[in-house]
């Protein structure tokens, strides 16, 4: 996948560098399989800031931090392509529950019973929640609970066929762009 995507990856990296200062790749700590921490990789889609907010505020529809190139990378989910490296490293799978930022993970683990069960499998590039519109900003505990319900459904019903179905549904879901910002 990385070799096939190499020309696209290089083009995206060049566009990010041309538009704004800062690194091309964004690294963020996430919880993975059995709550092991790892650094998830993404193309940087926001302005590079010297200060870091430990609460990791989620992006909103009109977020001024998002660059012009970043808007399109997020809209088409191309910012996720560096996670193929996470898959090769064994931190992630192609399909599985999407990993959340550590502060969000800790917050929802305290608010929702059974939340950490989503770590019984490797996190994925795509997942059942995402192809069913449960992606993007989670403004309420109920929104995260809906996402968790989809993740737990995936875990309980895992099969190679189900993974293939989710993988194939990912492309139309990305093109619809629902909640992608």
Backbone as a printed PyTorch tensor [residue, N CA C, xyz], in Angstrom:
tensor([[[  0.8050,  -1.1980,   0.0000],
         [  0.0000,   0.0000,   0.0000],
         [  0.8520,   1.2670,   0.0000]],

        [[  1.9250,   1.2400,   0.8050],
         [  2.7990,   2.4150,   0.8690],
         [  3.5000,   2.6640,  -0.4610]],

        [[  3.9580,   1.5960,  -1.0930],
         [  4.6610,   1.7500,  -2.3760],
         [  3.7050,   2.2730,  -3.4380]],

        [[  2.4990,   1.7250,  -3.4660],
         [  1.5090,   2.1770,  -4.4460],
         [  1.1140,   3.6320,  -4.2190]],

        [[  1.0830,   4.0380,  -2.9590],
         [  0.6750,   5.4080,  -2.6060],
         [  1.8300,   6.4040,  -2.6160]],

        [[  3.0590,   5.9300,  -2.8250],
         [  4.2440,   6.7870,  -2.6920],
         [  4.1520,   8.0990,  -3.4690]],

        [[  3.7630,   8.1020,  -4.7510],
         [  3.6730,   9.3830,  -5.4620],
         [  2.6600,  10.3440,  -4.8130]],

        [[  1.5380,   9.7970,  -4.3680],
         [  0.5320,  10.6250,  -3.7050],
         [  1.0650,  11.1630,  -2.3750]],

        [[  1.7530,  10.3230,  -1.6220],
         [  2.3170,  10.7410,  -0.3380],
         [  3.3240,  11.8680,  -0.5200]],

        [[  4.1620,  11.7530,  -1.5190],
         [  5.1670,  12.7940,  -1.7990],
         [  4.4710,  14.0970,  -2.2110]],

        [[  3.4560,  13.9970,  -3.0500],
         [  2.7250,  15.1930,  -3.4940],
         [  2.0420,  15.8820,  -2.3170]],

        [[  1.4160,  15.1070,  -1.4420],
         [  0.7550,  15.6850,  -0.2650],
         [  1.7820,  16.3560,   0.6410]],

        [[  2.9050,  15.6940,   0.8720],
         [  3.9630,  16.2680,   1.7170],
         [  4.4410,  17.5930,   1.1420]],

        [[  4.6240,  17.6560,  -0.1660],
         [  5.0740,  18.9060,  -0.8060],
         [  4.0390,  20.0080,  -0.6320]],

        [[  2.7640,  19.6890,  -0.8020],
         [  1.7100,  20.6940,  -0.6400],
         [  1.6610,  21.2310,   0.7870]],

        [[  1.8180,  20.3530,   1.7500],
         [  1.8120,  20.7840,   3.1570],
         [  2.9890,  21.7240,   3.4150]],

        [[  4.1730,  21.3650,   2.9330],
         [  5.3620,  22.1960,   3.1490],
         [  5.2490,  23.5440,   2.4470]],

        [[  4.6670,  23.5480,   1.2470],
         [  4.5200,  24.7990,   0.4990],
         [  3.5340,  25.7540,   1.1730]],

        [[  2.5250,  25.1980,   1.8110],
         [  1.4820,  26.0580,   2.3830],
         [  1.8430,  26.6400,   3.7460]],

        [[  2.4970,  25.8610,   4.5960],
         [  2.7270,  26.3590,   5.9570],
         [  3.9850,  25.7480,   6.5540]],

        [[  4.5280,  26.4290,   7.5270],
         [  5.7260,  25.9400,   8.2010],
         [  5.3440,  24.8280,   9.1660]],

        [[  6.3360,  24.0420,   9.5260],
         [  6.1140,  22.9650,  10.4780],
         [  6.3220,  21.6090,   9.8410]],

        [[  6.2180,  20.5840,  10.6440],
         [  6.4450,  19.2310,  10.1360],
         [  5.3280,  18.7840,   9.1950]],

        [[  5.6370,  17.8420,   8.3360],
         [  4.6440,  17.2850,   7.4170],
         [  3.7970,  16.2460,   8.1400]],

        [[  4.4430,  15.4730,   8.9970],
         [  3.7610,  14.4010,   9.7310],
         [  3.4520,  14.8740,  11.1450]],

        [[  2.2320,  14.5700,  11.5740],
         [  1.7530,  14.8720,  12.9070],
         [  1.7180,  13.5560,  13.6750]],

        [[  2.3200,  13.5410,  14.8460],
         [  2.3210,  12.3510,  15.7050],
         [  1.4940,  12.6470,  16.9440]],

        [[  0.6280,  11.7170,  17.2900],
         [ -0.1820,  11.9040,  18.4950],
         [ -0.3090,  10.5700,  19.2200]],

        [[ -0.1200,  10.6150,  20.5170],
         [ -0.2010,   9.3950,  21.3090],
         [ -1.6490,   8.9130,  21.3930]],

        [[ -1.8240,   7.6190,  21.1990],
         [ -3.1430,   6.9800,  21.2530],
         [ -3.0190,   5.6770,  22.0310]],

        [[ -4.1680,   5.1580,  22.4640],
         [ -4.2120,   3.8290,  23.0670],
         [ -4.5590,   2.8250,  21.9880]],

        [[ -3.8770,   1.6950,  22.0260],
         [ -4.1360,   0.6410,  21.0590],
         [ -4.5740,  -0.6360,  21.7380]],

        [[ -4.2200,  -1.7530,  21.1190],
         [ -4.5710,  -3.0730,  21.6140],
         [ -4.1120,  -3.2350,  23.0550]],

        [[ -5.0320,  -3.6840,  23.9090],
         [ -4.7680,  -3.8890,  25.3380],
         [ -4.2640,  -2.6220,  26.0260]],

        [[ -4.7310,  -1.4800,  25.5640],
         [ -4.3980,  -0.1630,  26.1390],
         [ -2.9360,   0.2300,  25.9980]],

        [[ -2.1770,  -0.4720,  25.1530],
         [ -0.7830,  -0.0670,  24.9220],
         [ -0.7740,   1.2460,  24.1600]],

        [[  0.0880,   2.1480,  24.5720],
         [  0.1880,   3.4420,  23.9000],
         [  1.1140,   3.3470,  22.6940]],

        [[  0.7850,   4.1030,  21.6820],
         [  1.6220,   4.1970,  20.4880],
         [  1.4150,   5.5820,  19.8980]],

        [[  2.2990,   5.9700,  18.9930],
         [  2.1660,   7.2580,  18.3160],
         [  1.5450,   7.0310,  16.9450]],

        [[  0.3270,   7.5380,  16.7780],
         [ -0.3630,   7.4420,  15.5020],
         [  0.1400,   8.5610,  14.5970]],

        [[  0.3410,   8.2390,  13.3320],
         [  0.8640,   9.1940,  12.3590],
         [ -0.2460,   9.6930,  11.4440]],

        [[ -0.1890,  10.9730,  11.1270],
         [ -1.1230,  11.5930,  10.1850],
         [ -0.3760,  12.6880,   9.4530]],

        [[ -0.8720,  13.0490,   8.2820],
         [ -0.3630,  14.2650,   7.6710],
         [ -0.8840,  15.4360,   8.4890]],

        [[ -0.0360,  16.4400,   8.6830],
         [ -0.4550,  17.6230,   9.4400],
         [ -1.4630,  18.4160,   8.6160]],

        [[ -2.6040,  18.7110,   9.2310],
         [ -3.6760,  19.4410,   8.5470],
         [ -3.9790,  20.7720,   9.2110]],

        [[ -3.3060,  21.0400,  10.3200],
         [ -3.5360,  22.2920,  11.0490],
         [ -2.2580,  23.1110,  11.0820]],

        [[ -2.4330,  24.3710,  11.3680],
         [ -1.2780,  25.2460,  11.5050],
         [ -0.4000,  24.7280,  12.6460]],

        [[  0.9070,  24.8240,  12.4410],
         [  1.8510,  24.3690,  13.4560],
         [  1.9340,  25.4300,  14.5420]],

        [[  1.5860,  25.0570,  15.7570],
         [  1.5630,  26.0030,  16.8760],
         [  2.6840,  25.6710,  17.8520]],

        [[  3.2680,  26.7030,  18.4060],
         [  4.3200,  26.4920,  19.3990],
         [  3.7360,  25.9500,  20.7030]],

        [[  2.5170,  26.3690,  21.0410],
         [  1.9010,  25.9010,  22.2790],
         [  1.0900,  24.6340,  22.0180]],

        [[  0.9790,  23.8080,  23.0430],
         [  0.2650,  22.5480,  22.9360],
         [ -0.8190,  22.5250,  23.9950]],

        [[ -2.0430,  22.2280,  23.6160],
         [ -3.1510,  22.1160,  24.5520],
         [ -3.2740,  20.6510,  24.9630]],

        [[ -3.0060,  20.3240,  26.2330],
         [ -3.0320,  18.9230,  26.6670],
         [ -4.4190,  18.2870,  26.5750]],

        [[ -5.4660,  19.0940,  26.4590],
         [ -6.8160,  18.5480,  26.3370],
         [ -7.1290,  18.1060,  24.9070]],

        [[ -6.2820,  18.4470,  23.9550],
         [ -6.4100,  18.0720,  22.5510],
         [ -7.8230,  18.3780,  22.0380]],

        [[ -8.1290,  19.6740,  21.8490],
         [ -9.4760,  20.0130,  21.3650],
         [ -9.7240,  19.4280,  19.9780]],

        [[-10.9150,  18.8510,  19.8060],
         [-11.2740,  18.2640,  18.5220],
         [-11.5290,  19.3670,  17.5040]],

        [[-11.2840,  19.0500,  16.2500],
         [-11.5380,  20.0050,  15.1700],
         [-13.0380,  20.2010,  15.0030]],

        [[-13.4090,  21.4340,  14.6810],
         [-14.8110,  21.7610,  14.4330],
         [-14.9760,  22.1360,  12.9650]],

        [[-16.2090,  22.2450,  12.5300],
         [-16.5220,  22.5230,  11.1270],
         [-15.8360,  23.8030,  10.6250]],

        [[-15.7610,  24.8370,  11.4450],
         [-15.1840,  26.1200,  11.0230],
         [-13.8830,  26.4130,  11.7630]],

        [[-13.1100,  25.4040,  12.0620],
         [-11.8990,  25.5290,  12.8590],
         [-10.8310,  26.3280,  12.0970]],

        [[-10.4230,  27.4460,  12.6590],
         [ -9.4290,  28.3230,  12.0210],
         [ -8.0300,  27.7080,  12.0040]],

        [[ -7.8040,  26.6540,  12.7790],
         [ -6.4890,  26.0100,  12.8070],
         [ -6.2200,  25.1890,  11.5480]],

        [[ -7.2690,  24.7950,  10.8470],
         [ -7.1230,  23.9160,   9.6770],
         [ -6.6370,  24.7250,   8.4830]],

        [[ -5.6000,  24.2090,   7.8310],
         [ -5.0370,  24.8830,   6.6590],
         [ -5.9100,  24.5920,   5.4350]],

        [[ -5.6490,  25.3040,   4.3430],
         [ -6.3850,  25.0670,   3.1020],
         [ -6.1640,  23.6620,   2.5750]],

        [[ -4.9050,  23.2310,   2.5300],
         [ -4.5880,  21.8670,   2.1040],
         [ -5.1900,  20.8800,   3.1110]],

        [[ -5.0760,  21.2170,   4.3800],
         [ -5.6090,  20.3560,   5.4320],
         [ -7.1010,  20.1150,   5.3120]],

        [[ -7.8420,  21.1300,   4.8740],
         [ -9.2890,  20.9800,   4.6880],
         [ -9.5740,  19.8230,   3.7340]],

        [[ -8.8710,  19.8120,   2.6060],
         [ -9.1020,  18.7710,   1.6020],
         [ -8.5650,  17.4200,   2.0380]],

        [[ -7.4350,  17.4170,   2.7260],
         [ -6.9000,  16.1560,   3.2280],
         [ -7.8740,  15.5130,   4.2070]],

        [[ -8.4550,  16.3220,   5.0860],
         [ -9.4300,  15.8150,   6.0490],
         [-10.7110,  15.3740,   5.3470]],

        [[-11.1760,  16.1880,   4.4280],
         [-12.4360,  15.9000,   3.7170],
         [-12.3500,  14.5690,   2.9860]],

        [[-11.1920,  14.2630,   2.4030],
         [-10.9960,  13.0260,   1.6480],
         [-10.2910,  11.9300,   2.4580]],

        [[-10.0540,  12.2050,   3.7450],
         [ -9.3650,  11.2750,   4.6600],
         [ -7.9610,  10.9010,   4.1990]],

        [[ -7.3540,  11.7250,   3.3690],
         [ -5.9840,  11.4670,   2.9200],
         [ -4.9710,  11.7290,   4.0240]],

        [[ -5.3630,  12.5060,   5.0380],
         [ -4.4670,  12.7550,   6.1670],
         [ -4.1670,  11.4660,   6.9310]],

        [[ -4.9820,  10.4390,   6.7330],
         [ -4.8180,   9.1790,   7.4440],
         [ -3.7960,   8.2380,   6.7880]],

        [[ -3.3780,   8.5120,   5.5650],
         [ -2.4980,   7.5940,   4.8350],
         [ -1.2170,   7.2050,   5.5830]],

        [[ -0.5640,   8.1150,   6.3250],
         [  0.6420,   7.6890,   7.0580],
         [  0.3820,   6.5890,   8.0890]],

        [[ -0.8800,   6.3550,   8.4030],
         [ -1.1820,   5.2800,   9.3460],
         [ -0.9070,   3.8960,   8.7460]],

        [[ -0.6670,   3.8480,   7.4510],
         [ -0.2080,   2.5800,   6.8660],
         [  1.1080,   2.1550,   7.5140]],

        [[  1.9180,   3.1280,   7.9290],
         [  3.1610,   2.8280,   8.6560],
         [  2.8230,   2.2160,  10.0100]],

        [[  1.7770,   2.7660,  10.6830],
         [  1.3380,   2.1860,  11.9570],
         [  0.8710,   0.7390,  11.7700]],

        [[  0.2360,   0.4670,  10.6290],
         [ -0.2010,  -0.9050,  10.3410],
         [  1.0270,  -1.8000,  10.1740]],

        [[  2.0190,  -1.3370,   9.4070],
         [  3.2440,  -2.1360,   9.2120],
         [  3.9860,  -2.3690,  10.5220]],

        [[  3.9480,  -1.4040,  11.4180],
         [  4.6080,  -1.5430,  12.7200],
         [  3.8540,  -2.4950,  13.6450]],

        [[  2.6030,  -2.7780,  13.3230],
         [  1.7940,  -3.6610,  14.1620],
         [  0.9790,  -2.9390,  15.2110]],

        [[  0.9850,  -1.6050,  15.1950],
         [  0.2000,  -0.8350,  16.1590],
         [ -1.2730,  -0.7610,  15.7820]],

        [[ -1.5500,  -0.8700,  14.4940],
         [ -2.9170,  -0.7260,  13.9980],
         [ -3.2100,  -1.8270,  12.9890]],

        [[ -4.4890,  -1.9410,  12.6880],
         [ -4.9690,  -2.8500,  11.6570],
         [ -5.6360,  -2.0040,  10.5730]],

        [[ -5.9590,  -2.5880,   9.4490],
         [ -6.6840,  -1.8440,   8.4170],
         [ -8.0910,  -1.5280,   8.9260]],

        [[ -8.7600,  -2.5080,   9.5480],
         [-10.1230,  -2.3290,  10.0660],
         [-10.1210,  -2.5730,  11.5640]],

        [[-10.8330,  -1.7170,  12.2860],
         [-10.9710,  -1.8430,  13.7400],
         [-11.4790,  -0.5280,  14.2830]],

        [[-11.7510,  -0.4440,  15.5580],
         [-12.1950,   0.8270,  16.1380],
         [-11.1290,   1.9080,  15.9420]],

        [[-11.5380,   3.0990,  15.5370],
         [-10.5750,   4.1960,  15.3710],
         [-10.0200,   4.5890,  16.7350]],

        [[ -8.7000,   4.7900,  16.8460],
         [ -8.1170,   5.1800,  18.1320],
         [ -8.3960,   6.6550,  18.4390]],

        [[ -8.6550,   6.9330,  19.6880],
         [ -8.9070,   8.3030,  20.1240],
         [ -7.6780,   8.8670,  20.8290]],

        [[ -7.5660,  10.1860,  20.8510],
         [ -6.4720,  10.8320,  21.5730],
         [ -6.5430,  10.4280,  23.0510]],

        [[ -5.4010,  10.3120,  23.6830],
         [ -5.3250,   9.8360,  25.0660],
         [ -6.2490,  10.6190,  26.0120]],

        [[ -6.2610,  11.9670,  25.9950],
         [ -7.1690,  12.6640,  26.9190],
         [ -8.6430,  12.3290,  26.6670]],

        [[ -9.0360,  12.1480,  25.4040],
         [-10.4270,  11.7860,  25.1010],
         [-10.7050,  10.3670,  25.5950]],

        [[ -9.7520,   9.4900,  25.3840],
         [ -9.8840,   8.1060,  25.8280],
         [-10.0960,   8.0440,  27.3360]],

        [[ -9.2720,   8.7770,  28.0660],
         [ -9.3640,   8.7750,  29.5240],
         [-10.6860,   9.3810,  29.9960]],

        [[-11.1040,  10.4440,  29.3370],
         [-12.3680,  11.0960,  29.7040],
         [-13.5460,  10.1450,  29.5270]],

        [[-13.6370,   9.5270,  28.3470],
         [-14.7950,   8.6690,  28.0840],
         [-14.7300,   7.3500,  28.8330]],

        [[-13.5320,   6.8750,  29.1610],
         [-13.4190,   5.6650,  29.9770],
         [-14.0210,   5.8990,  31.3590]],

        [[-13.9100,   7.1320,  31.8650],
         [-14.4850,   7.4790,  33.1620],
         [-15.9940,   7.7060,  33.0830]],

        [[-16.5050,   8.0570,  31.9050],
         [-17.9250,   8.4010,  31.7620],
         [-18.8050,   7.2580,  31.2520]],

        [[-18.2140,   6.3130,  30.5130],
         [-19.0160,   5.2750,  29.8580],
         [-18.5290,   3.8980,  30.2930]],

        [[-19.4100,   3.1450,  30.9310],
         [-19.0660,   1.7760,  31.3270],
         [-18.7520,   0.9480,  30.0870]],

        [[-17.7090,   0.1700,  30.1690],
         [-17.3400,  -0.7210,  29.0730],
         [-16.5780,  -0.0560,  27.9500]],

        [[-16.2480,   1.2200,  28.0940],
         [-15.5640,   1.9500,  27.0270],
         [-14.2420,   1.2930,  26.6350]],

        [[-13.4870,   0.8330,  27.6070],
         [-12.1590,   0.2830,  27.3170],
         [-12.2040,  -1.0630,  26.6080]],

        [[-13.3740,  -1.6580,  26.4760],
         [-13.4960,  -2.9200,  25.7330],
         [-13.1550,  -2.7230,  24.2570]],

        [[-13.1850,  -1.4830,  23.7960],
         [-12.8240,  -1.2050,  22.3960],
         [-11.3480,  -1.4880,  22.1420]],

        [[-10.5700,  -1.6550,  23.2230],
         [ -9.1520,  -1.9560,  23.0910],
         [ -8.8630,  -3.4580,  23.1240]],

        [[ -9.9220,  -4.2590,  22.9920],
         [ -9.7360,  -5.7110,  22.9330],
         [ -9.2570,  -6.1590,  21.5500]],

        [[ -9.2170,  -5.2370,  20.6030],
         [ -8.6890,  -5.4970,  19.2570],
         [ -7.7840,  -4.3230,  18.8790]],

        [[ -6.9920,  -4.5170,  17.8430],
         [ -6.1590,  -3.4040,  17.3740],
         [ -7.0430,  -2.3150,  16.7840]],

        [[ -6.6640,  -1.0540,  16.9800],
         [ -7.4020,   0.0190,  16.3200],
         [ -7.1800,  -0.0450,  14.8110]],

        [[ -8.0880,   0.5550,  14.0530],
         [ -7.9940,   0.4600,  12.6110],
         [ -7.9650,   1.7900,  11.8860]],

        [[ -7.5610,   1.7200,  10.6230],
         [ -7.6170,   2.8840,   9.7310],
         [ -9.0660,   3.2710,   9.4630]],

        [[ -9.9210,   2.2810,   9.3970],
         [-11.3470,   2.4870,   9.1860],
         [-12.0830,   1.5400,  10.1120]],

        [[-13.3520,   1.8130,  10.3270],
         [-14.1150,   0.9670,  11.2340],
         [-15.6070,   1.0440,  10.9780]],

        [[-16.3310,   0.1690,  11.6500],
         [-17.7780,   0.0800,  11.5060],
         [-18.4490,   1.4030,  11.8950]],

        [[-17.9680,   2.0320,  12.9420],
         [-18.5430,   3.3200,  13.3560],
         [-18.3700,   4.3670,  12.2530]],

        [[-17.2010,   4.4180,  11.6580],
         [-16.9130,   5.4430,  10.6530],
         [-17.7620,   5.2630,   9.4000]],

        [[-17.9280,   4.0350,   8.9350],
         [-18.7010,   3.8300,   7.7080],
         [-20.1930,   4.0190,   7.9490]],

        [[-20.5800,   4.1210,   9.2270],
         [-21.9670,   4.3840,   9.5790],
         [-22.1820,   5.8170,  10.0710]],

        [[-21.2580,   6.7030,   9.7280],
         [-21.4280,   8.1270,  10.0250],
         [-21.0110,   8.5800,  11.4020]],

        [[-20.4620,   7.6980,  12.2090],
         [-20.0300,   8.0650,  13.5610],
         [-18.5610,   8.4510,  13.5330]],

        [[-18.2650,   9.5580,  12.9020],
         [-16.8860,  10.0260,  12.8450],
         [-16.8840,  11.5170,  13.1230]],

        [[-15.7000,  12.0520,  13.3140],
         [-15.5910,  13.4870,  13.5570],
         [-15.8450,  13.8530,  15.0080]],

        [[-16.2720,  15.0810,  15.1940],
         [-16.4760,  15.6710,  16.5090],
         [-17.5010,  14.8950,  17.3330]],

        [[-17.1540,  14.6130,  18.5850],
         [-18.0990,  14.0110,  19.5310],
         [-18.3410,  15.0390,  20.6260]],

        [[-19.4110,  15.7970,  20.4640],
         [-19.6930,  16.8870,  21.3980],
         [-20.3580,  16.4250,  22.6840]],

        [[-20.9610,  15.2450,  22.6640],
         [-21.6770,  14.7610,  23.8400],
         [-21.2310,  13.3440,  24.1840]],

        [[-21.4910,  12.9770,  25.4210],
         [-21.2110,  11.6110,  25.8490],
         [-22.0760,  10.6410,  25.0480]],

        [[-23.2940,  11.0370,  24.7330],
         [-24.1890,  10.1810,  23.9530],
         [-23.6190,   9.9040,  22.5580]],

        [[-23.0040,  10.9170,  21.9440],
         [-22.3850,  10.7150,  20.6290],
         [-21.2580,   9.6990,  20.7180]],

        [[-20.4690,   9.7620,  21.7830],
         [-19.3920,   8.7870,  21.9540],
         [-19.9680,   7.4110,  22.2720]],

        [[-21.0590,   7.3650,  22.9970],
         [-21.6980,   6.0910,  23.3150],
         [-22.1880,   5.4050,  22.0260]],

        [[-22.7410,   6.1860,  21.0810],
         [-23.1710,   5.6240,  19.7950],
         [-21.9760,   5.0430,  19.0360]],

        [[-20.8680,   5.7820,  19.0520],
         [-19.6510,   5.2950,  18.3920],
         [-19.1680,   4.0140,  19.0680]],

        [[-19.1660,   4.0060,  20.3960],
         [-18.7370,   2.8280,  21.1510],
         [-19.6280,   1.6310,  20.8340]],

        [[-20.9250,   1.8470,  20.7470],
         [-21.8430,   0.7440,  20.4190],
         [-21.4750,   0.1120,  19.0800]],

        [[-21.1280,   0.9320,  18.0980],
         [-20.7060,   0.4050,  16.7890],
         [-19.3910,  -0.3650,  16.9210]],

        [[-18.4560,   0.1850,  17.7090],
         [-17.1700,  -0.4900,  17.9040],
         [-17.3650,  -1.8550,  18.5730]],

        [[-18.2200,  -1.9010,  19.5890],
         [-18.4450,  -3.1540,  20.2940],
         [-19.1930,  -4.1600,  19.4170]],

        [[-20.0780,  -3.6710,  18.5600],
         [-20.7550,  -4.5420,  17.6000],
         [-19.7230,  -5.1790,  16.6660]],

        [[-18.7940,  -4.3550,  16.1980],
         [-17.7300,  -4.8590,  15.3250],
         [-16.9380,  -5.9630,  16.0280]],

        [[-16.5250,  -5.7050,  17.2610],
         [-15.7190,  -6.6800,  17.9950],
         [-16.4890,  -7.9850,  18.1920]],

        [[-17.7650,  -7.8820,  18.5450],
         [-18.5710,  -9.0790,  18.7990],
         [-18.8690,  -9.8670,  17.5250]],

        [[-18.8560,  -9.2100,  16.3820],
         [-19.2430,  -9.8530,  15.1300],
         [-18.1100,  -9.9440,  14.1170]],

        [[-16.8770,  -9.8240,  14.5980],
         [-15.7410,  -9.8060,  13.6880],
         [-15.6940, -11.0420,  12.8160]],

        [[-15.3800, -10.8290,  11.5560],
         [-15.0610, -11.9090,  10.6120],
         [-14.2880, -11.2670,   9.4700]],

        [[-13.6100, -12.0810,   8.7150],
         [-12.8920, -11.5790,   7.5530],
         [-13.8770, -10.9450,   6.5660]],

        [[-15.0240, -11.5570,   6.4130],
         [-16.0640, -11.0210,   5.5210],
         [-16.5380,  -9.6430,   6.0060]],

        [[-16.7350,  -9.5020,   7.3270],
         [-17.1630,  -8.2180,   7.8900],
         [-16.0860,  -7.1570,   7.6520]],

        [[-14.8160,  -7.5230,   7.8380],
         [-13.7230,  -6.5850,   7.5640],
         [-13.7430,  -6.1340,   6.1030]],

        [[-13.9480,  -7.0640,   5.1990],
         [-13.9970,  -6.7330,   3.7780],
         [-15.1750,  -5.8080,   3.4750]],

        [[-16.3230,  -6.0770,   4.0910],
         [-17.4980,  -5.2140,   3.9130],
         [-17.2020,  -3.7870,   4.3820]],

        [[-16.5880,  -3.6610,   5.5460],
         [-16.2590,  -2.3390,   6.0860],
         [-15.2530,  -1.6380,   5.1740]],

        [[-14.2470,  -2.3740,   4.7460],
         [-13.2320,  -1.7970,   3.8620],
         [-13.8770,  -1.2510,   2.5910]],

        [[-14.7610,  -2.0100,   1.9840],
         [-15.4240,  -1.5710,   0.7470],
         [-16.3950,  -0.4130,   0.9870]],

        [[-16.9990,  -0.3580,   2.1600],
         [-17.9150,   0.7480,   2.4880],
         [-17.1590,   2.0300,   2.8360]],

        [[-15.8620,   1.8960,   3.0990],
         [-15.0650,   3.0680,   3.4750],
         [-15.0030,   4.0860,   2.3400]],

        [[-14.8190,   3.6310,   1.1260],
         [-14.6530,   4.5580,   0.0060],
         [-15.8910,   5.4170,  -0.2310]],

        [[-17.0970,   4.8470,  -0.2940],
         [-18.2820,   5.7050,  -0.4240],
         [-18.4790,   6.6160,   0.7930]],

        [[-18.1540,   6.1210,   1.9890],
         [-18.2900,   6.9450,   3.2000],
         [-17.3560,   8.1460,   3.1400]],

        [[-16.1330,   7.9260,   2.6590],
         [-15.1680,   9.0290,   2.5290],
         [-15.6690,  10.0420,   1.5020]],

        [[-16.1750,   9.5560,   0.4000],
         [-16.6640,  10.4750,  -0.6500],
         [-17.8690,  11.2870,  -0.1940]],

        [[-18.7220,  10.6950,   0.6530],
         [-19.8650,  11.4530,   1.2070],
         [-19.3500,  12.5630,   2.1340]],

        [[-18.2460,  12.3000,   2.8160],
         [-17.6180,  13.3140,   3.6510],
         [-18.4240,  13.7510,   4.8610]],

        [[-19.3650,  12.9550,   5.2890],
         [-20.1960,  13.3190,   6.4280],
         [-19.3420,  13.4280,   7.6900]],

        [[-19.4410,  14.5380,   8.3810],
         [-18.6960,  14.8160,   9.6210],
         [-17.1880,  14.8130,   9.4480]],

        [[-16.7200,  15.0460,   8.2240],
         [-15.2710,  15.0970,   7.9630],
         [-14.8200,  16.5420,   7.9130]],

        [[-14.2030,  16.9890,   8.9900],
         [-13.6480,  18.3410,   9.0490],
         [-12.5770,  18.4070,  10.1090]]])
